[in-house]
Amino acid sequence: MLRSSFSDPVPLVATAPGAADAPDAARRQAAAAQAPAHDTLSPADRYEELFLAVQKARVFADSKVFVDCAPRHAPADILRDYRAQQAQPGFDLHAFVHAHFEVQPATDSHYVSVLGQPLVDHIDALWPVLTRHPAAHPPQSSLLQLPHPYVVPGGRFAELYYWDSYFTMLGMADSGQAALVHAMTDNFAYLIDTYGFVPNGTRSYYLSRSQPPVFALMVELCEACGGPAAANYLPQLRKEHAWWMAGADSIAPGEAGQHVVRLPDDTLLNRYWDARETPREESYAEDVETAAQQAGRRPAPAVYRDLRAAAESGWDFSSRWLCDPQDMAKPSLRLCEIRTTAILPVDLNAFLYRLEATIARLARTTGDAATASKFDQQAEARRAAVQRLMWNAEEGAFFDYDWEHRRLRHALSAATVVPLFAGLAAQAQADALAATVHARLLAPGGLATSETESHEQWDRPNGWAPLQWMAIRGLADYGHTALAGTIAHRWLDSVGAVYAREGKLVEKYAMRDTGDGTAAAGGDGGEYPLQDGFGWTNGVTRRLLHGCPGHPAHGACHRPGA
């Protein structure tokens, strides 16, 4: 077995924990004050019937293209012109749109490595390609402004994304991009200060939902690579927690409100949710088509809400949000039967446990014993609830909980490792889970996303970088270093093989044995073509290469036909 190390980067500069640093807070406030103004109305709200006409007519094959367009002049004037012209004989909607909007080019992430360039050098060369500067934002577009530069995933994803960014930042820290890690962390603090939470991404049409809450992980990483002490971000950590828990004090047992669910026994846990119940603006045509399949059986707004909630999960889409695959034949799995808001996800509650435990720990370092005690109690209550409700001892795994039907689900997915990553599992649970992962989720290329093979991208056969990292770190933290190493080495084998052949890293990989023990192909499925770039694959792979100095992927070079 190759020597492996899966710890976070060693601090480049010592930072002592303590009370929030006033100069640092003032610096962030000054930068935020200089951020340009932006339009918080989403394209659907801003352009009203013009938005509907464009998306229904499929002026663009990808619904996201229009909502990312930059208006060539004032949006109000464009809407006025449309209303004046659209009923005229011969009106050409396509021509009108192209005359009044500028299509933004896809993120220039289709960077192909020079022949013979090693994988590490390729990743290091990609950070400038994927870095964006707020001053370059087109005016009056859907992009939300930020005070600092940031890194985008790549391809069609030309904005800052929430949970993607943590896994991307792992690799940036190892690539000598500490200043950019600090800037990214401050951008997320700015978003929390401005909106009360971190949006799914920095577009106005994402302001109704968030993504898996990983800001606590970011501030720890930022401190570890020489940035401000994590305790400096306590106000933002507490504000984010309050957003996820909004309404908790007013719901009765057996009821739900927004992101919180209070079970009949008074247990309080969280679910994914979106404030809107309309088609996602960036996937308008797709959502309308999905909801139409339930016509007469389920109200379209309920379908839209669950689609949006699944998008908040980051797992858009997966069989884990549908009727339990063990309760129905696999060929009958249909996205229109999605029930995200009826499910208490094990990974979300593990992330919130980590957030609560982090707030408690950091508050203690600042001398705020009352806050530390309060969040210690909340974290412990959540830990106990997850272990009681979401652990299946017979199967040796954590599962999501169906709060509407009051039963544990049986669809095993890679979300089962997040309690280990968050540190809330008991050692005996970790030991049993390691055996389950090895028997049921270990695949060519690393950790499989689920046991269910479907046309959705967050299912088998696809494998995703963040799931590999959380499994590797979680298993290693509980002493299962051999299994952690196997997942890491298989992932690097596959990424290295695709890179050698195609000169790029992609957002997901198809974990099918190609005959040489690797899953040397990009993944598929979902609503859009496979994207390359790609932020979190770059980050996790770079971090794993740092921890596996003897892995053959270090020698992977771009050689077409390899």
C-alpha positions as CSV (number, residue, x, y, z in Angstrom):
1,M,0.0,0.0,0.0
2,L,1.3,3.4,-0.9
3,R,1.9,5.9,1.9
4,S,-1.1,8.2,2.2
5,S,-2.0,11.2,4.2
6,F,-5.4,12.8,4.1
7,S,-5.1,15.6,6.5
8,D,-5.8,19.3,5.7
9,P,-2.8,21.4,4.6
10,V,-0.2,22.3,7.3
11,P,-0.6,26.0,8.3
12,L,1.6,28.3,6.3
13,V,1.3,31.0,9.0
14,A,0.6,30.5,12.6
15,T,-2.8,31.9,13.7
16,A,-3.8,31.9,17.3
17,P,-7.5,31.5,18.1
18,G,-9.2,34.2,20.1
19,A,-11.6,37.0,20.0
20,A,-12.6,38.2,16.5
21,D,-9.9,40.4,15.1
22,A,-11.2,44.0,14.7
23,P,-8.9,45.0,11.9
24,D,-9.7,41.9,9.9
25,A,-13.5,42.5,10.3
26,A,-13.0,46.1,9.2
27,R,-11.1,44.9,6.2
28,R,-13.9,42.7,5.1
29,Q,-16.5,45.4,5.7
30,A,-14.5,47.9,3.6
31,A,-14.2,45.4,0.7
32,A,-17.9,44.6,0.9
33,A,-18.7,48.3,0.8
34,Q,-16.9,48.6,-2.5
35,A,-18.7,45.7,-4.2
36,P,-20.7,47.0,-7.2
37,A,-24.5,47.1,-7.0
38,H,-26.4,44.2,-8.5
39,D,-29.9,43.3,-9.4
40,T,-31.5,40.9,-7.0
41,L,-34.6,40.4,-9.1
42,S,-34.4,37.0,-10.9
43,P,-34.8,37.0,-14.7
44,A,-38.4,35.6,-14.3
45,D,-39.3,38.5,-12.1
46,R,-37.4,41.1,-14.1
47,Y,-38.6,40.1,-17.6
48,E,-42.0,38.6,-16.7
49,E,-43.8,37.5,-19.9
50,L,-40.7,37.9,-22.0
51,F,-38.9,35.4,-19.8
52,L,-41.8,32.9,-20.2
53,A,-41.9,33.4,-24.0
54,V,-38.2,32.8,-24.4
55,Q,-38.1,29.7,-22.3
56,K,-41.3,28.2,-23.7
57,A,-40.1,28.8,-27.2
58,R,-36.7,27.2,-26.4
59,V,-34.9,30.1,-28.0
60,F,-31.8,28.4,-26.5
61,A,-31.4,24.7,-26.2
62,D,-30.1,25.1,-22.7
63,S,-32.5,27.0,-20.4
64,K,-29.6,28.4,-18.5
65,V,-28.2,30.4,-21.4
66,F,-31.0,33.0,-21.3
67,V,-31.0,33.6,-17.6
68,D,-27.2,34.2,-17.8
69,C,-27.4,36.6,-20.7
70,A,-26.3,40.2,-20.2
71,P,-28.9,42.9,-21.3
72,R,-27.5,45.3,-23.8
73,H,-29.5,48.2,-22.2
74,A,-31.8,48.8,-19.3
75,P,-34.0,45.7,-18.5
76,A,-37.1,47.9,-18.1
77,D,-36.6,49.3,-21.6
78,I,-36.2,45.8,-23.0
79,L,-39.5,44.7,-21.4
80,R,-41.2,47.8,-22.7
81,D,-40.0,47.2,-26.2
82,Y,-41.1,43.6,-26.1
83,R,-44.6,44.5,-25.0
84,A,-44.8,47.1,-27.8
85,Q,-43.5,44.8,-30.5
86,Q,-44.5,41.2,-29.7
87,A,-48.0,41.5,-31.2
88,Q,-46.9,43.0,-34.4
89,P,-47.0,40.9,-37.6
90,G,-43.8,39.2,-38.4
91,F,-42.3,39.6,-34.9
92,D,-39.3,37.4,-34.5
93,L,-38.6,36.4,-30.9
94,H,-35.2,34.9,-31.7
95,A,-34.1,38.1,-33.4
96,F,-35.4,40.3,-30.6
97,V,-33.6,38.3,-28.0
98,H,-30.3,38.4,-29.8
99,A,-30.7,42.2,-30.5
100,H,-31.4,43.0,-26.8
101,F,-29.2,40.5,-25.0
102,E,-25.6,39.4,-25.2
103,V,-25.0,35.7,-24.8
104,Q,-22.2,35.1,-22.3
105,P,-19.5,32.7,-23.6
106,A,-19.2,29.4,-21.8
107,T,-16.5,29.5,-19.1
108,D,-13.2,29.0,-20.9
109,S,-12.4,25.8,-19.0
110,H,-11.9,23.6,-22.1
111,Y,-8.2,24.1,-21.5
112,V,-6.3,21.2,-22.9
113,S,-2.9,20.5,-21.4
114,V,0.2,20.8,-23.5
115,L,1.7,17.5,-24.5
116,G,3.7,15.9,-21.8
117,Q,2.4,18.2,-19.0
118,P,2.1,16.3,-15.7
119,L,-1.3,16.2,-14.0
120,V,-0.3,18.4,-11.0
121,D,1.0,21.1,-13.4
122,H,-2.2,21.0,-15.4
123,I,-4.3,21.5,-12.3
124,D,-2.1,24.3,-11.1
125,A,-2.3,26.0,-14.5
126,L,-6.1,25.8,-14.4
127,W,-6.7,28.1,-11.4
128,P,-6.1,31.3,-13.3
129,V,-8.3,30.0,-16.1
130,L,-11.2,29.4,-13.7
131,T,-10.7,32.6,-11.7
132,R,-13.2,35.4,-12.2
133,H,-13.0,39.1,-11.1
134,P,-16.2,40.9,-10.0
135,A,-15.2,44.1,-11.8
136,A,-15.6,42.2,-15.1
137,H,-19.2,41.3,-14.4
138,P,-21.6,42.5,-17.1
139,P,-23.9,45.2,-15.7
140,Q,-27.5,44.3,-14.9
141,S,-27.1,40.6,-15.5
142,S,-28.2,37.9,-13.1
143,L,-24.7,37.7,-11.6
144,L,-24.5,38.7,-7.9
145,Q,-21.6,41.0,-7.1
146,L,-18.8,40.0,-4.8
147,P,-16.0,41.9,-3.2
148,H,-13.2,39.5,-4.2
149,P,-12.0,37.3,-7.0
150,Y,-13.4,33.7,-7.0
151,V,-13.0,30.4,-8.8
152,V,-15.9,28.9,-10.8
153,P,-16.4,25.2,-11.5
154,G,-16.1,25.5,-15.3
155,G,-18.2,24.8,-18.4
156,R,-21.7,26.1,-18.1
157,F,-21.2,26.9,-14.5
158,A,-19.8,30.4,-14.7
159,E,-20.6,31.7,-11.2
160,L,-19.5,30.9,-7.7
161,Y,-21.1,27.8,-6.2
162,Y,-21.4,27.1,-2.5
163,W,-20.5,23.5,-1.7
164,D,-18.4,23.0,-4.8
165,S,-16.1,25.7,-3.6
166,Y,-15.0,24.0,-0.4
167,F,-13.7,20.9,-2.3
168,T,-12.2,23.2,-4.9
169,M,-10.4,25.2,-2.2
170,L,-8.7,22.0,-0.9
171,G,-6.6,21.9,-4.0
172,M,-6.1,25.6,-4.2
173,A,-4.5,25.5,-0.8
174,D,-2.0,22.9,-2.0
175,S,-1.3,24.8,-5.2
176,G,0.1,27.8,-3.5
177,Q,-3.2,29.8,-3.9
178,A,-3.6,30.6,-0.2
179,A,-4.6,34.2,-0.9
180,L,-7.4,33.0,-3.2
181,V,-8.6,30.7,-0.5
182,H,-8.8,33.6,1.9
183,A,-10.6,35.7,-0.8
184,M,-13.1,32.9,-1.4
185,T,-13.8,32.6,2.4
186,D,-14.4,36.3,2.6
187,N,-16.8,36.2,-0.4
188,F,-18.9,33.6,1.4
189,A,-18.8,35.7,4.6
190,Y,-20.0,38.6,2.5
191,L,-22.9,36.6,1.1
192,I,-24.0,35.6,4.6
193,D,-23.8,39.2,5.7
194,T,-25.7,40.4,2.7
195,Y,-28.4,37.8,2.3
196,G,-28.4,36.0,5.7
197,F,-27.3,32.7,4.0
198,V,-25.1,31.4,1.2
199,P,-27.1,31.1,-2.1
200,N,-26.8,27.9,-4.2
201,G,-24.7,30.1,-6.5
202,T,-24.1,33.7,-7.2
203,R,-27.0,34.3,-9.5
204,S,-30.2,36.2,-8.6
205,Y,-32.2,33.1,-9.6
206,Y,-30.5,31.1,-6.8
207,L,-31.6,33.5,-4.0
208,S,-34.4,31.2,-2.9
209,R,-32.2,28.3,-1.8
210,S,-28.8,27.4,-0.5
211,Q,-26.6,24.3,-0.7
212,P,-25.1,21.9,1.8
213,P,-23.8,24.1,4.6
214,V,-20.0,23.8,4.5
215,F,-18.9,27.4,5.5
216,A,-17.7,26.0,8.8
217,L,-15.3,23.7,6.8
218,M,-14.1,26.7,4.8
219,V,-13.2,28.8,7.7
220,E,-11.1,26.0,9.2
221,L,-9.3,25.4,5.9
222,C,-8.7,29.2,5.5
223,E,-7.1,29.3,9.0
224,A,-5.1,26.2,8.2
225,C,-3.4,27.8,5.2
226,G,-2.5,31.1,7.0
227,G,-5.8,33.0,6.8
228,P,-7.7,34.8,9.5
229,A,-8.5,32.8,12.7
230,A,-11.7,30.8,12.2
231,A,-13.2,32.5,15.3
232,N,-13.3,35.7,13.3
233,Y,-16.1,34.3,11.3
234,L,-18.3,33.4,14.2
235,P,-21.0,36.0,13.4
236,Q,-21.4,34.6,10.0
237,L,-21.5,31.0,11.2
238,R,-24.2,31.8,13.7
239,K,-26.2,33.7,11.1
240,E,-26.1,30.8,8.7
241,H,-27.2,28.4,11.4
242,A,-30.1,30.7,12.2
243,W,-31.2,30.7,8.6
244,W,-31.3,26.9,8.4
245,M,-33.2,26.8,11.7
246,A,-35.7,29.6,11.0
247,G,-39.2,28.8,12.3
248,A,-38.0,26.0,14.6
249,D,-39.5,27.6,17.7
250,S,-43.0,27.9,16.2
251,I,-43.7,24.5,14.7
252,A,-45.6,21.9,16.6
253,P,-44.6,18.2,16.9
254,G,-45.4,16.4,13.7
255,E,-45.2,19.5,11.6
256,A,-42.6,21.1,9.2
257,G,-41.7,24.6,8.3
258,Q,-39.2,25.6,5.6
259,H,-36.0,23.7,6.4
260,V,-37.0,22.4,9.8
261,V,-39.1,19.4,10.8
262,R,-40.3,18.6,14.3
263,L,-41.1,14.9,14.7
264,P,-44.0,13.7,16.9
265,D,-41.5,13.0,19.7
266,D,-40.3,16.6,19.5
267,T,-37.0,15.6,17.8
268,L,-35.9,18.5,15.6
269,L,-34.1,17.8,12.3
270,N,-33.6,19.5,8.9
271,R,-34.6,18.9,5.3
272,Y,-33.8,20.6,2.0
273,W,-36.3,23.3,0.9
274,D,-36.7,26.1,-1.6
275,A,-38.7,29.3,-1.0
276,R,-40.2,29.1,-4.5
277,E,-42.6,26.6,-6.1
278,T,-42.1,27.5,-9.7
279,P,-39.9,25.9,-12.4
280,R,-36.2,26.5,-11.8
281,E,-35.4,29.4,-14.1
282,E,-32.1,27.8,-15.3
283,S,-34.0,24.6,-16.1
284,Y,-37.4,26.0,-17.0
285,A,-38.3,23.7,-19.9
286,E,-37.0,20.6,-18.2
287,D,-39.0,21.3,-15.0
288,V,-42.3,22.0,-16.9
289,E,-41.9,18.8,-18.8
290,T,-41.2,16.8,-15.6
291,A,-44.3,18.3,-13.8
292,A,-46.5,17.5,-16.8
293,Q,-45.9,13.8,-16.2
294,Q,-47.8,14.1,-12.9
295,A,-50.7,16.1,-14.4
296,G,-54.0,15.2,-12.6
297,R,-52.1,13.3,-9.8
298,R,-50.0,15.9,-8.1
299,P,-50.0,19.7,-8.3
300,A,-47.2,21.1,-10.4
301,P,-46.1,23.5,-7.7
302,A,-45.4,20.6,-5.4
303,V,-43.2,18.9,-8.1
304,Y,-41.4,22.2,-8.7
305,R,-40.7,22.7,-4.9
306,D,-39.2,19.2,-4.7
307,L,-37.1,19.7,-7.8
308,R,-35.8,22.9,-6.3
309,A,-35.1,21.3,-2.9
310,A,-33.1,18.6,-4.6
311,A,-31.1,21.3,-6.4
312,E,-30.3,22.7,-2.9
313,S,-29.0,19.3,-1.9
314,G,-26.4,19.4,-4.6
315,W,-27.6,15.9,-5.7
316,D,-29.6,17.0,-8.6
317,F,-30.8,14.5,-9.4
318,S,-30.8,11.1,-7.7
319,S,-32.9,8.1,-6.9
320,R,-32.5,8.9,-3.3
321,W,-35.1,11.7,-3.7
322,L,-37.7,9.4,-5.4
323,C,-39.9,6.7,-4.0
324,D,-37.5,4.3,-2.3
325,P,-36.0,2.2,-5.1
326,Q,-36.5,-0.9,-2.9
327,D,-40.2,-0.2,-2.9
328,M,-40.5,-0.1,-6.7
329,A,-39.0,-1.7,-9.8
330,K,-36.0,0.2,-11.0
331,P,-37.3,0.8,-14.6
332,S,-40.3,2.7,-13.0
333,L,-38.1,5.3,-11.3
334,R,-39.3,8.7,-12.6
335,L,-38.1,12.1,-11.7
336,C,-41.7,13.4,-11.6
337,E,-42.2,11.3,-8.4
338,I,-39.6,13.3,-6.5
339,R,-40.3,13.8,-2.8
340,T,-37.2,15.7,-1.5
341,T,-39.1,17.7,1.1
342,A,-40.5,14.6,2.6
343,I,-37.0,13.3,3.4
344,L,-34.6,14.1,6.3
345,P,-31.2,13.7,4.6
346,V,-28.5,12.1,6.7
347,D,-25.8,14.3,5.0
348,L,-27.5,17.6,5.6
349,N,-28.0,16.8,9.3
350,A,-24.4,15.7,9.6
351,F,-23.2,19.0,8.1
352,L,-25.4,20.9,10.5
353,Y,-24.0,18.9,13.4
354,R,-20.5,19.9,12.2
355,L,-21.6,23.6,12.0
356,E,-23.1,23.5,15.6
357,A,-20.0,21.7,17.0
358,T,-17.8,24.3,15.3
359,I,-19.7,27.2,16.6
360,A,-19.5,25.7,20.1
361,R,-15.7,25.1,19.8
362,L,-14.9,28.6,18.4
363,A,-17.2,30.3,21.0
364,R,-15.3,28.6,23.7
365,T,-12.0,30.0,22.4
366,T,-13.4,33.5,22.6
367,G,-14.6,33.1,26.2
368,D,-18.3,33.0,25.3
369,A,-19.2,30.1,27.5
370,A,-23.0,30.6,27.2
371,T,-22.9,30.3,23.4
372,A,-20.5,27.3,23.6
373,S,-22.9,25.5,26.0
374,K,-26.0,26.3,23.8
375,F,-24.5,24.9,20.7
376,D,-22.9,21.9,22.4
377,Q,-26.4,21.0,23.5
378,Q,-27.8,21.4,20.0
379,A,-25.0,19.4,18.4
380,E,-25.4,16.6,20.9
381,A,-29.2,16.5,20.4
382,R,-28.6,16.3,16.6
383,R,-26.0,13.6,17.0
384,A,-28.3,11.5,19.2
385,A,-31.2,11.9,16.7
386,V,-29.1,10.9,13.7
387,Q,-27.7,7.9,15.5
388,R,-31.2,6.8,16.7
389,L,-33.3,7.5,13.6
390,M,-30.8,7.2,10.6
391,W,-28.7,4.2,11.6
392,N,-29.6,0.7,10.5
393,A,-27.6,-1.7,12.6
394,E,-28.7,-4.7,10.5
395,E,-27.4,-3.2,7.3
396,G,-24.5,-1.4,9.0
397,A,-25.2,2.0,7.3
398,F,-26.8,5.4,7.7
399,F,-29.8,6.1,5.6
400,D,-32.2,9.0,5.0
401,Y,-35.4,9.2,7.1
402,D,-38.8,9.7,5.6
403,W,-40.5,12.0,8.0
404,E,-43.9,11.9,6.3
405,H,-44.1,8.1,6.4
406,R,-42.2,7.9,9.7
407,R,-39.8,5.3,8.5
408,L,-36.1,4.8,7.6
409,R,-35.4,4.5,3.9
410,H,-33.4,1.7,2.4
411,A,-31.7,3.2,-0.6
412,L,-28.0,3.1,0.2
413,S,-26.0,6.0,-1.2
414,A,-22.6,7.6,-0.6
415,A,-24.3,10.1,1.8
416,T,-23.9,7.3,4.3
417,V,-20.3,8.4,4.8
418,V,-21.0,12.0,5.8
419,P,-21.6,11.2,9.5
420,L,-18.0,9.9,9.6
421,F,-16.7,13.0,7.8
422,A,-18.6,15.2,10.2
423,G,-17.4,13.2,13.3
424,L,-20.8,12.3,14.7
425,A,-20.7,8.5,14.3
426,A,-19.8,6.1,17.1
427,Q,-16.7,4.0,16.5
428,A,-18.7,0.8,16.3
429,Q,-20.9,2.4,13.6
430,A,-17.9,3.5,11.6
431,D,-16.5,-0.1,11.8
432,A,-19.7,-1.6,10.5
433,L,-20.1,1.1,7.9
434,A,-16.6,0.5,6.6
435,A,-17.5,-3.2,5.9
436,T,-20.8,-2.0,4.2
437,V,-19.0,0.5,2.0
438,H,-16.4,-2.1,1.0
439,A,-19.1,-4.7,0.1
440,R,-21.7,-2.4,-1.5
441,L,-20.3,0.9,-2.7
442,L,-16.6,0.3,-3.5
443,A,-16.3,0.4,-7.3
444,P,-13.8,0.7,-10.1
445,G,-12.7,4.3,-9.8
446,G,-13.5,4.7,-6.1
447,L,-16.8,5.2,-4.2
448,A,-20.0,4.7,-6.1
449,T,-22.7,7.4,-5.6
450,S,-25.5,4.9,-5.0
451,E,-26.5,1.2,-5.6
452,T,-29.2,2.2,-8.1
453,E,-28.2,2.6,-11.7
454,S,-30.4,5.2,-13.3
455,H,-30.3,7.9,-15.9
456,E,-29.9,10.5,-13.2
457,Q,-26.3,11.8,-12.7
458,W,-26.2,11.3,-8.9
459,D,-26.5,7.5,-9.2
460,R,-24.4,4.6,-10.2
461,P,-22.3,4.4,-12.3
462,N,-21.2,8.0,-11.7
463,G,-18.6,8.9,-9.1
464,W,-18.1,12.4,-7.8
465,A,-15.0,14.1,-6.3
466,P,-16.7,15.5,-3.1
467,L,-18.1,12.0,-2.2
468,Q,-14.6,10.5,-2.6
469,W,-13.1,13.1,-0.3
470,M,-15.7,12.8,2.4
471,A,-15.4,9.0,2.4
472,I,-11.6,9.1,2.4
473,R,-11.4,11.6,5.2
474,G,-14.2,10.1,7.2
475,L,-12.9,6.5,7.0
476,A,-9.3,7.6,7.8
477,D,-10.5,9.6,10.8
478,Y,-12.1,6.5,12.3
479,G,-9.0,4.3,11.6
480,H,-10.0,2.7,8.4
481,T,-7.0,3.9,6.5
482,A,-6.7,0.9,4.2
483,L,-10.1,1.3,2.7
484,A,-9.6,5.1,2.6
485,G,-6.4,4.5,0.7
486,T,-8.1,2.1,-1.8
487,I,-10.7,4.7,-2.6
488,A,-8.1,7.4,-3.0
489,H,-5.9,5.3,-5.2
490,R,-8.7,4.1,-7.5
491,W,-10.0,7.6,-7.9
492,L,-6.5,8.9,-8.9
493,D,-6.0,5.9,-11.2
494,S,-9.2,7.0,-13.1
495,V,-8.6,10.7,-13.2
496,G,-5.0,10.1,-14.3
497,A,-6.1,7.8,-17.1
498,V,-8.7,10.2,-18.5
499,Y,-6.2,13.0,-18.2
500,A,-3.5,11.1,-20.1
501,R,-5.9,10.3,-22.9
502,E,-8.0,13.6,-23.1
503,G,-5.9,16.2,-21.4
504,K,-8.6,17.3,-19.0
505,L,-10.4,16.7,-15.8
506,V,-14.2,16.3,-15.8
507,E,-17.0,16.9,-13.3
508,K,-17.8,13.2,-12.8
509,Y,-16.5,9.8,-13.8
510,A,-18.3,6.6,-14.9
511,M,-17.2,3.9,-12.4
512,R,-17.3,0.9,-14.7
513,D,-14.4,-1.4,-15.1
514,T,-12.6,-0.8,-18.4
515,G,-10.5,-4.0,-18.2
516,D,-7.5,-2.3,-16.7
517,G,-9.0,-1.8,-13.2
518,T,-9.8,1.9,-13.7
519,A,-13.0,3.7,-14.5
520,A,-11.3,5.6,-17.2
521,A,-14.2,7.5,-18.7
522,G,-16.2,10.6,-18.0
523,G,-19.7,10.1,-16.5
524,D,-23.1,10.9,-18.1
525,G,-26.8,11.3,-17.3
526,G,-28.6,14.3,-16.0
527,E,-29.9,17.5,-17.6
528,Y,-26.8,18.7,-19.5
529,P,-23.7,17.3,-21.2
530,L,-20.6,16.3,-19.3
531,Q,-18.7,19.4,-18.2
532,D,-15.0,19.7,-18.0
533,G,-12.9,22.2,-16.0
534,F,-13.6,21.2,-13.3
535,G,-13.4,22.9,-9.9
536,W,-14.0,20.2,-7.3
537,T,-12.4,17.4,-9.4
538,N,-9.3,19.6,-9.6
539,G,-9.4,20.4,-5.9
540,V,-9.9,16.9,-4.6
541,T,-7.5,15.4,-7.0
542,R,-4.8,17.9,-6.2
543,R,-5.3,17.3,-2.5
544,L,-5.1,13.5,-2.9
545,L,-2.0,13.8,-5.0
546,H,-0.4,15.8,-2.1
547,G,-1.4,13.0,0.3
548,C,-0.3,10.2,-2.0
549,P,3.2,11.3,-3.2
550,G,4.0,7.9,-4.6
551,H,0.9,7.4,-6.7
552,P,1.5,6.8,-10.4
553,A,-1.0,9.6,-11.3
554,H,1.8,12.0,-10.5
555,G,3.4,10.7,-13.7
556,A,0.3,11.0,-15.8
557,C,0.9,13.2,-18.8
558,H,-1.3,14.3,-21.6
559,R,-0.6,11.9,-24.5
560,P,-3.6,11.5,-26.9
561,G,-4.5,7.9,-27.4
562,A,-2.9,6.9,-24.1
